Amino acid sequence: MVDRGLRAPAWLEELVRTSRPPVPWRDVIRFAVVVPAPLAVSLAVGGLDGGALGAGVFGTMGSLAATLAPQSGPLRVRLRRVAAASLLGGLGLVIGQAMTGGGWVPVLLLAAVSAVSALISSISAAFSLGGLQLLVYTVVSSGLQTPLPATAEVGWFLAGAAWAALAVLVQARTEPLDPDRSSVAAVFTRIAELMEAIGTDDSEEARRALTQALNDSYDRVIHARSRSSGRSKELAELAGVLNSAAPLVEAAVASARAGVTADSRDIGATHALATAVTSRQPVLGERPPPVEEGPSQRRAVRHGIRLVWNVVGDPEERAQAAASKPDVDWRLGARDLLDRTIGNADSRAFVVRLTSCMVIAEIARQLLPIERPYWVLLTVAIVLKPDFGSVFTRAVQRGLGTLLGVLIGSVLLTVLSRDAWVLLPLALAAGALPWARSANFGLFSVFQTPLIILLLDLATPSGAELVGARLVDTLIGCGIVLVFGYLLWPQTWRAPLDDALRDAALALDRFVDAAFTGSPVERRRARRANYRALTEVQTQLQRRLAEPPPISTRAAAWWPVIVQLERASDAVTEAVIEMRSGAPAPEPAQVTVLRRGLRELEEDLREHRVPDDAEIHADGVLAPVAREVDAARRLVRETTPGRQNGVRGED
């Protein structure tokens, strides 16, 4: 990771990188059958009759929107995404009816829709997809003329979405694995892998993989349980298992930091716990006996395994280990919603970015002699998807994919007649979508674009002679995004990496406070928040490494600081394990001095100033933590002067 971030062409490698995911055959079959099914029914019943064909086109649009919505995860999450995509897509069809013609009314209406789309995208993953569908189908409806009344278009769209939702439900009921259980079991698998990696070069990556697994499982189980109506016994027991794993997680992280290799019996027992959680079966084998001698980290690992073993193997223990369901105050929920939307600086910035690009595209639609004017808007909406991430990477990948998709779609229009034969390429393109989505943004657009072209051509025939016009429209849309949504956008040069670094420093400060002065519950929550903040820093770093220089080189300069913050966090975890084994707790005054150093580090990052060279003095279990924090401050000192000499970082 370090070498990649420091090499000059790292951003180009990230841009063209395509993963090779396994083919999700169940999803491939579902996409290939479900998406073109409404059109197949309409062709069988009414042929090329205008009304029947229009019903099939809009039904297929609805099935496409709802089929793309669910990804992996529990059924409740998939259905939530289907509902958001379907209902907001249908709303977009209604709004788009008022956007025909010229003047300022379509411009203002599109600006309002774009702003709402960007705002709701920051609420959740379901609303992010729904926001995209709202924008896309508003654009499609603005340029699509069919003999059907508006109510019929929306009705057939929702009917197609309902058909796709039924297919999602059927597939979920036939899947052998429960995603909730799999996410919790993955935590134990990652713990075992971390213990296996102790003393090797893979130790750091294994620890980050454990952190990511914890984030995923807490989001799926703990967070979902806190928001679900009523009490779910299944989620309660899984929450108990996850909560009981906290001492084992801390012990494994402390062992990795200290380089204390794990007992092979502990690794095998942890894998057995993962299997038992996944299969709903008792844990195989005997519970390992306690360890009375040896390094404190190894004793802590065995103690953590024995605790989890009791919980996984005994339903009553699982129920007791599950924390009580918190009362959810609607005022807290409303405040959280405001914080994630209009109260969030990133969200507000994206509202301006998306709205500006869509308004410019609408003005271009009205002023330029374009054959299919909505295609420019559609390109901008698809390329500048309403969410956060590397705009440059997504714009280039989606732009190139869309261009290639336009060529493929135009060739298909040349060789295909407007009859049932069109169902074959529709099914093939739809079947490729779930695989392409996991591989690369651009590859996904390669298959998505011809599917959309074929559908729109059925509704409003144009023929392959418009291939040149479509390519020009696509280039115009990509150019608008890259110029007005990237190059001229101030946030391009002031990304939130610094904000994430400051948040990580503050989260570490709170973790130190909870570790040495708080209760076990407070310590567990602070540790989770601290490692989640480190994950966010990693995410922001990856996004910036995908940008061209000088942005990627500036981001890479912060990589050693991020690693050092992770080491300091692991040192706190190790200190907790030492105190459990009998080491004396540090003096409160030393904890105060350490926390002051962390807060000063956050202020140094915020004010872009060079930290002082004073060292933090601490004894006992606090000494390793102080050394790691001093090392982080030293790295910031080495990085900051370059920023002040004209090479400004991520302000």
C-alpha positions in Angstrom: 0.0 0.0 0.0 2.8 2.4 0.9 4.7 1.7 -2.3 1.7 2.0 -4.4 0.7 5.4 -2.9 4.2 6.8 -3.6 4.6 5.7 -7.2 3.9 8.4 -9.7 1.4 6.3 -11.8 -0.6 5.1 -8.8 -3.5 7.2 -9.8 -3.5 5.7 -13.3 -3.3 2.2 -11.9 -6.3 3.0 -9.7 -8.2 4.4 -12.6 -7.8 1.4 -14.9 -7.9 -1.2 -12.1 -10.6 -3.8 -12.6 -11.3 -6.5 -10.0 -12.1 -10.0 -11.0 -15.1 -11.0 -8.9 -16.7 -14.4 -9.1 -19.7 -14.6 -11.3 -22.9 -14.3 -9.1 -24.9 -16.8 -11.1 -28.0 -16.5 -9.1 -28.1 -12.8 -9.7 -27.1 -13.2 -13.3 -30.1 -15.5 -14.0 -32.4 -13.2 -12.0 -31.4 -10.1 -13.9 -31.5 -11.8 -17.3 -35.0 -13.2 -16.7 -36.7 -10.4 -14.6 -35.6 -7.3 -16.4 -36.9 -8.0 -20.0 -39.9 -10.0 -18.8 -42.4 -7.1 -18.9 -41.4 -6.2 -22.4 -41.6 -9.9 -23.4 -45.2 -10.0 -22.1 -46.2 -6.8 -23.9 -44.8 -8.0 -27.2 -46.6 -11.4 -26.8 -49.9 -9.7 -26.0 -50.0 -6.6 -28.1 -47.0 -6.8 -30.5 -45.8 -3.5 -31.6 -49.0 -1.7 -30.8 -48.1 1.7 -29.3 -50.0 1.3 -26.1 -48.9 -2.2 -25.3 -45.3 -1.5 -26.3 -45.2 1.6 -24.1 -46.5 -0.5 -21.2 -43.8 -3.0 -21.8 -41.1 -0.3 -22.0 -42.1 1.4 -18.8 -42.6 -2.0 -17.1 -39.1 -3.0 -18.0 -37.8 0.4 -16.8 -39.4 -0.3 -13.4 -38.1 -3.9 -13.3 -34.6 -2.6 -14.2 -34.7 0.1 -11.4 -35.9 -2.4 -8.8 -33.6 -5.2 -9.9 -30.5 -3.0 -9.7 -31.5 -1.8 -6.2 -30.8 -4.8 -4.0 -27.2 -6.0 -3.5 -25.9 -8.2 -0.8 -27.3 -8.0 2.7 -30.3 -8.9 4.8 -33.7 -9.2 3.0 -35.1 -6.1 4.9 -32.2 -4.0 3.5 -32.7 -5.3 0.0 -36.5 -4.6 0.1 -35.8 -1.1 1.5 -33.5 -0.4 -1.4 -36.1 -1.7 -3.9 -38.8 0.5 -2.4 -36.6 3.6 -2.5 -35.6 3.1 -6.1 -39.1 2.2 -7.3 -41.0 5.0 -5.5 -38.5 7.7 -6.2 -38.1 6.6 -9.8 -41.9 6.7 -10.2 -41.9 10.2 -8.7 -39.2 11.2 -11.3 -41.5 10.1 -14.1 -44.2 12.4 -12.8 -41.9 15.4 -12.4 -40.3 14.9 -15.8 -43.7 15.5 -17.5 -43.4 19.2 -16.5 -39.9 19.7 -17.9 -40.6 19.7 -21.6 -40.0 22.7 -23.7 -37.6 25.6 -22.9 -37.4 28.6 -20.6 -36.4 28.9 -17.0 -39.2 26.7 -15.6 -37.4 23.4 -16.6 -34.1 24.8 -15.4 -35.5 25.7 -11.9 -37.4 22.4 -11.7 -34.3 20.4 -12.6 -32.2 22.3 -10.1 -34.7 21.5 -7.3 -34.8 17.8 -8.3 -31.0 17.7 -8.4 -30.7 19.3 -5.0 -33.2 16.9 -3.4 -31.5 14.0 -5.1 -28.1 14.9 -3.7 -29.5 15.6 -0.2 -31.4 12.4 0.2 -28.4 10.5 -1.1 -26.5 11.2 2.2 -29.2 9.6 4.3 -28.4 6.0 3.5 -27.4 3.6 0.8 -31.0 3.0 -0.1 -31.7 6.7 -0.5 -28.5 7.1 -2.5 -29.8 4.7 -5.1 -33.3 6.2 -4.9 -31.8 9.7 -5.4 -30.2 8.5 -8.6 -33.4 6.9 -9.8 -35.3 10.1 -9.1 -32.9 12.1 -11.2 -32.5 9.6 -14.0 -36.3 9.1 -14.5 -37.0 12.8 -14.3 -34.6 13.2 -17.2 -36.0 10.3 -19.1 -39.5 11.4 -18.7 -38.7 14.9 -19.9 -37.6 13.6 -23.3 -39.7 10.5 -23.8 -43.0 10.9 -25.7 -45.4 7.9 -25.7 -49.1 7.5 -26.4 -49.7 6.5 -22.8 -51.0 9.0 -20.2 -48.7 9.9 -17.4 -50.7 7.8 -14.9 -50.4 4.7 -17.0 -46.6 5.3 -17.4 -46.1 5.4 -13.7 -48.5 2.5 -13.1 -46.7 0.2 -15.5 -43.3 1.4 -14.0 -44.5 0.4 -10.5 -45.9 -2.8 -11.8 -42.5 -3.8 -13.2 -40.9 -2.8 -10.0 -43.3 -5.0 -8.0 -42.5 -7.9 -10.3 -38.8 -7.4 -9.6 -39.4 -7.1 -5.9 -41.2 -10.5 -6.0 -38.1 -12.0 -7.7 -35.9 -10.6 -5.0 -38.1 -12.1 -2.3 -38.1 -15.5 -3.9 -34.3 -15.5 -4.4 -33.7 -14.4 -0.8 -35.9 -17.2 0.5 -34.0 -19.8 -1.4 -30.5 -18.6 -0.4 -28.7 -21.0 1.9 -26.9 -18.4 4.1 -28.3 -15.7 6.3 -26.4 -12.4 5.6 -26.8 -11.3 9.2 -25.2 -14.5 10.6 -22.6 -14.4 7.9 -21.5 -10.9 8.8 -21.1 -11.9 12.5 -19.3 -15.1 11.6 -16.9 -13.0 9.4 -15.7 -11.2 12.5 -14.5 -14.5 14.0 -13.0 -15.5 10.7 -11.0 -12.2 10.5 -9.9 -12.7 14.2 -8.5 -16.1 13.3 -6.8 -14.7 10.2 -5.3 -11.9 12.3 -3.9 -14.4 14.8 -2.5 -16.5 11.9 -0.8 -13.4 10.4 1.0 -12.3 13.6 4.7 -11.9 12.9 4.2 -11.6 9.2 3.9 -8.7 6.7 0.2 -9.4 6.4 -0.5 -8.5 10.0 -1.5 -4.8 9.3 -3.8 -5.7 6.5 -5.4 -8.5 8.6 -6.1 -6.0 11.4 -7.7 -3.6 8.9 -9.8 -6.5 7.5 -11.0 -7.2 11.1 -11.9 -3.6 11.6 -13.9 -3.6 8.3 -15.7 -6.8 9.3 -16.6 -5.3 12.7 -18.0 -2.2 11.0 -20.1 -4.2 8.6 -21.5 -6.5 11.3 -22.3 -3.6 13.7 -24.1 -1.8 10.9 -26.1 -4.8 10.0 -26.9 -6.2 13.4 -26.6 -3.6 16.1 -27.7 -0.6 14.1 -30.6 -2.5 12.4 -31.8 -3.8 15.7 -31.8 -0.4 17.3 -34.1 0.8 14.4 -36.3 -2.2 14.0 -39.8 -2.1 15.3 -40.5 -4.6 18.1 -37.9 -7.1 19.4 -36.2 -9.5 17.1 -35.0 -12.6 18.9 -32.6 -13.5 16.0 -31.0 -10.0 16.0 -30.9 -10.0 19.8 -28.9 -13.2 19.9 -26.6 -12.1 17.2 -26.1 -8.8 19.0 -25.2 -10.8 22.1 -22.6 -12.8 20.2 -21.1 -9.7 18.7 -20.9 -7.8 22.0 -19.3 -10.8 23.7 -16.6 -10.8 21.0 -15.2 -7.5 22.2 -12.6 -8.9 24.7 -11.4 -11.4 22.0 -11.0 -8.6 19.5 -9.0 -6.5 21.9 -6.8 -9.5 22.8 -6.1 -10.4 19.2 -5.2 -6.8 18.3 -2.9 -6.6 21.4 -1.3 -9.9 20.5 -0.6 -8.7 16.9 0.9 -5.4 18.2 3.1 -7.2 20.7 4.1 -9.9 18.2 2.9 -12.7 20.5 2.1 -15.6 18.3 -1.2 -17.4 18.9 -1.8 -20.9 20.1 -2.9 -23.1 17.2 -5.8 -24.3 19.4 -7.0 -20.7 19.8 -7.0 -20.2 16.0 -8.9 -23.5 15.4 -11.4 -22.6 18.2 -12.0 -19.2 16.6 -12.7 -20.8 13.2 -15.1 -23.2 15.0 -16.9 -20.3 16.5 -17.4 -18.8 13.0 -18.7 -22.1 11.7 -21.1 -22.4 14.6 -22.5 -18.9 14.1 -23.0 -19.4 10.4 -24.6 -22.9 10.6 -26.7 -22.3 13.8 -25.1 -25.4 15.1 -23.4 -26.1 18.5 -19.7 -25.3 18.6 -17.7 -28.4 17.6 -15.1 -29.7 20.0 -14.3 -28.9 23.6 -14.0 -25.4 25.0 -10.3 -24.7 25.4 -9.1 -24.7 29.1 -8.0 -21.4 30.7 -4.3 -20.4 30.4 -2.6 -19.6 33.6 0.9 -18.9 32.4 2.6 -17.3 29.5 2.3 -13.8 27.9 -0.7 -11.7 29.1 -1.9 -11.3 25.5 -2.1 -15.1 25.0 -4.0 -15.5 28.3 -6.4 -12.7 27.2 -7.0 -14.4 23.8 -7.9 -17.7 25.6 -10.1 -15.8 28.0 -12.0 -14.1 25.2 -12.5 -17.4 23.3 -14.0 -19.0 26.4 -16.4 -16.1 26.9 -17.6 -16.2 23.3 -17.8 -20.1 23.5 -20.3 -19.8 26.3 -22.5 -17.3 24.5 -22.5 -19.1 21.1 -23.1 -22.5 22.7 -25.9 -21.5 25.1 -29.1 -19.7 23.8 -29.8 -18.4 27.3 -26.3 -16.9 27.5 -26.9 -15.3 24.1 -30.1 -13.7 25.2 -28.4 -12.4 28.4 -25.4 -11.1 26.5 -27.6 -9.1 24.2 -27.9 -5.5 25.4 -31.4 -4.2 25.9 -33.0 -2.5 22.9 -32.4 1.2 23.2 -35.3 3.6 23.2 -35.2 5.6 20.0 -36.2 9.3 20.5 -37.8 10.7 17.3 -36.0 14.0 18.1 -32.7 12.3 18.1 -33.6 10.7 14.8 -34.6 14.0 13.3 -31.4 15.6 14.5 -29.3 12.8 13.0 -31.1 13.2 9.7 -30.4 16.9 9.7 -26.8 16.3 10.6 -26.4 13.9 7.6 -28.1 16.2 5.1 -28.1 19.9 5.4 -25.9 19.9 8.5 -23.1 18.0 6.7 -20.6 20.1 4.8 -19.9 17.3 2.3 -23.6 16.9 1.6 -24.1 20.6 1.1 -21.1 20.8 -1.2 -22.4 17.9 -3.3 -25.8 19.6 -3.6 -24.1 22.5 -5.2 -21.9 20.4 -7.4 -24.6 18.1 -8.8 -27.1 21.0 -9.2 -24.6 23.1 -11.0 -23.7 20.4 -13.5 -27.4 19.5 -14.1 -28.4 23.1 -14.7 -25.5 23.6 -17.1 -26.5 20.5 -18.9 -30.2 21.7 -19.1 -29.0 25.1 -20.5 -26.9 23.2 -23.1 -29.9 21.1 -24.0 -32.0 24.2 -24.7 -29.3 26.1 -26.6 -27.5 23.4 -28.6 -28.9 21.7 -31.7 -29.1 18.2 -30.2 -31.1 15.4 -31.7 -31.9 13.7 -28.4 -31.5 16.5 -25.9 -32.2 14.4 -22.8 -29.2 12.3 -23.5 -26.8 15.0 -22.3 -28.8 15.2 -19.0 -28.9 11.5 -18.7 -25.1 11.2 -19.2 -24.4 13.8 -16.5 -26.8 12.1 -14.1 -25.3 8.6 -14.6 -21.7 9.9 -14.6 -22.1 12.2 -11.6 -24.0 9.6 -9.5 -25.5 11.3 -6.4 -23.1 10.0 -3.8 -19.6 10.7 -2.6 -16.3 9.4 -3.9 -13.6 10.1 -6.4 -15.4 12.3 -9.0 -12.5 12.1 -11.4 -12.3 8.3 -11.4 -16.0 7.8 -11.6 -16.4 10.4 -14.3 -13.6 9.0 -16.5 -14.6 5.3 -16.0 -18.3 5.9 -16.4 -17.7 8.3 -19.3 -15.6 5.8 -21.2 -18.0 3.0 -20.4 -20.9 5.1 -21.6 -19.2 5.9 -24.8 -18.4 2.3 -25.5 -22.0 1.4 -24.5 -23.4 3.9 -27.0 -21.4 2.3 -29.8 -22.6 -1.2 -28.9 -26.2 0.0 -28.6 -26.0 1.8 -31.9 -24.6 -1.3 -33.6 -27.4 -3.4 -32.2 -30.0 -0.9 -33.5 -28.4 -1.4 -37.0 -28.6 -5.2 -37.0 -31.8 -5.7 -35.0 -35.4 -5.2 -36.1 -38.0 -3.8 -33.7 -39.5 -7.1 -32.8 -39.0 -9.9 -30.3 -35.3 -10.4 -31.2 -34.5 -7.3 -29.2 -35.2 -9.3 -26.0 -32.0 -11.4 -26.6 -29.5 -8.5 -26.2 -31.6 -7.0 -23.5 -31.4 -10.2 -21.5 -27.7 -10.6 -22.1 -26.9 -7.0 -21.1 -29.1 -7.3 -18.0 -27.5 -10.6 -17.0 -24.0 -9.0 -17.2 -24.9 -6.1 -14.9 -24.4 -7.8 -11.5 -21.0 -9.1 -12.4 -19.9 -5.9 -14.0 -21.1 -3.8 -11.1 -18.5 -5.6 -8.8 -15.7 -5.2 -11.3 -15.6 -1.6 -12.4 -17.8 1.5 -12.8 -16.9 1.8 -16.5 -17.6 -1.9 -17.2 -21.0 -1.6 -15.6 -21.8 1.4 -17.9 -20.7 -0.6 -20.9 -23.6 -3.0 -20.4 -26.1 -0.6 -18.8 -26.0 2.0 -21.7 -27.0 -0.3 -24.6 -29.8 -1.6 -22.5 -31.1 1.9 -22.0 -30.6 2.8 -25.6 -32.6 -0.2 -26.8 -35.5 0.6 -24.4 -35.6 4.2 -25.4 -35.5 3.4 -29.1 -38.5 1.1 -28.7 -40.4 3.9 -27.2 -39.3 6.6 -29.6 -37.7 5.0 -32.7 -34.6 6.8 -34.0 -32.4 4.3 -35.7 -28.6 3.8 -35.7 -28.1 6.9 -37.8 -28.0 8.9 -34.6 -24.9 7.1 -33.4 -22.8 10.2 -34.0 -25.2 12.4 -32.2 -25.3 10.1 -29.2 -21.5 10.1 -29.0 -21.4 13.9 -29.2 -24.1 14.1 -26.5 -22.2 11.7 -24.3 -19.0 13.7 -24.7 -20.8 16.9 -23.9 -22.2 15.3 -20.7 -18.8 13.9 -19.6 -17.1 17.2 -20.4 -19.6 19.1 -18.2 -18.9 16.8 -15.3 -15.1 16.9 -15.7 -14.9 20.7 -16.2 -17.6 22.0 -13.9 -17.9 19.1 -11.5 -14.2 18.5 -11.1 -11.6 20.9 -12.5 -13.3 24.1 -11.6 -14.8 22.7 -8.3 -12.9 24.1 -5.3 -13.4 20.9 -3.3 -11.4 19.0 -5.8 -8.3 20.6 -4.4 -9.5 20.7 -0.8 -10.7 17.2 -0.1 -11.9 16.0 3.3 -8.8 13.9 4.1 -7.6 16.5 6.6 -11.1 16.5 8.3 -10.9 12.7 8.5 -7.4 12.9 10.1 -8.6 15.4 12.7 -11.6 13.2 13.5 -9.3 10.2 13.9 -7.2 12.2 16.4 -10.2 13.2 18.4 -11.6 9.7 18.3 -8.2 8.4 19.7 -8.4 11.0 22.4 -11.9 9.8 23.5 -10.6 6.2 23.3 -7.7 7.0 25.6 -10.1 8.7 28.1 -12.5 5.7 28.0 -9.7 3.1 28.2 -8.1 4.5 31.4 -11.0 6.2 33.1 -14.3 4.7 31.7 -16.4 1.6 32.2 -16.1 -1.5 30.0 -19.1 -0.5 28.0 -17.8 3.1 27.4 -14.4 1.6 26.4 -15.9 -0.8 23.9 -18.0 2.0 22.3 -15.0 4.4 22.2 -12.8 1.7 20.6 -15.4 1.0 18.0 -15.7 4.7 17.2 -11.9 5.1 17.1 -11.4 2.2 14.6 -14.4 3.4 12.5 -12.7 6.8 12.3 -9.5 5.2 11.1 -11.5 3.3 8.5 -12.9 6.6 7.2 -9.4 8.0 6.9 -8.4 5.0 4.9 -11.4 5.5 2.6 -10.6 9.1 2.0 -7.0 8.2 1.3 -8.0 5.6 -1.3 -10.2 8.2 -3.0 -7.5 10.7 -3.2 -4.9 8.2 -4.5 -7.2 7.6 -7.5 -6.8 11.3 -8.5 -4.1 12.6 -10.8 -1.1 14.4 -9.4 -0.6 16.6 -7.5 -3.6 15.5 -5.5 -2.6 11.8 -5.2 1.0 12.7 -4.2 -0.3 15.1 -1.5 -2.6 12.4 -0.1 0.2 9.8 -0.2 2.3 12.1 2.1 -0.2 11.5 4.8 -0.1 7.7 4.7 2.7 7.3 7.3 0.7 9.6 9.7 -2.4 7.4 9.2 -0.4 4.2 9.9 1.0 5.8 13.1 -2.5 6.7 14.4 -3.4 3.0 13.9 -0.3 2.0 15.9 -1.3 4.4 18.7 -4.8 2.9 18.8 -3.4 -0.6 18.9 -1.1 0.5 21.8 -4.2 1.7 23.8 -5.8 -1.7 23.2 -2.6 -3.5 24.4 -2.5 -1.3 27.5 -6.1 -2.3 28.3 -5.1 -6.0 28.1 -2.1 -5.4 30.4 -4.3 -3.8 33.0 -6.7 -6.7 32.9 -3.7 -9.0 33.6 -2.8 -7.0 36.7 -0.7 -4.1 35.5 -1.4 -0.9 37.5 -3.5 1.7 35.9 -1.7 4.9 34.9 -1.8 8.1 37.0 -4.7 10.4 36.0 -2.3 13.3 35.6 -0.4 11.3 32.9 -3.6 10.4 31.1 -4.4 14.1 31.1 -1.0 15.0 29.6 -1.4 12.4 26.9 -4.9 13.6 26.0 -3.6 17.2 25.8 -1.0 16.0 23.3 -3.7 14.4 21.2 -5.9 17.5 21.2 -2.9 19.6 20.3 -2.2 17.2 17.4 -5.8 17.8 16.2 -5.3 21.6 16.5 -2.0 21.4 14.6 -3.8 19.6 11.7 -6.6 22.1 11.8 -4.4 25.2 11.8 -1.8 23.7 9.4 0.9 24.5 11.9 4.1 22.6 12.8 3.7 20.6 16.1 6.2 21.4 18.9 9.0 18.9 19.5 8.1 18.4 23.2 7.8 14.7 24.2 5.1 13.2 26.2 6.5 11.5 29.3 4.5 8.5 30.7 5.3 5.4 32.7 3.9 1.9 32.9 1.2 0.8 30.4 0.9 4.4 29.2 4.5 4.6 28.0 4.1 2.7 24.6 1.0 4.8 23.9 2.9 8.0 24.5 5.7 6.9 22.2 3.3 6.2 19.4 1.6 9.5 19.8 5.0 11.3 19.8 5.8 9.4 16.6 2.6 10.7 15.0 3.4 14.3 16.0 6.9 13.9 14.6 5.5 12.7 11.3 3.1 15.6 11.1 6.1 17.9 11.7 7.9 16.3 8.8 4.8 16.6 6.5 3.6 20.1 7.5 6.6 22.2 6.3 6.2 21.0 2.7 2.6 22.2 2.9 3.6 25.6 4.0 6.2 25.9 1.3 3.7 26.0 -1.5 2.6 22.3 -1.5 -0.6 22.6 0.4 -2.3 19.4 1.4 -5.9 18.4 1.7 -7.2 21.7 3.4 
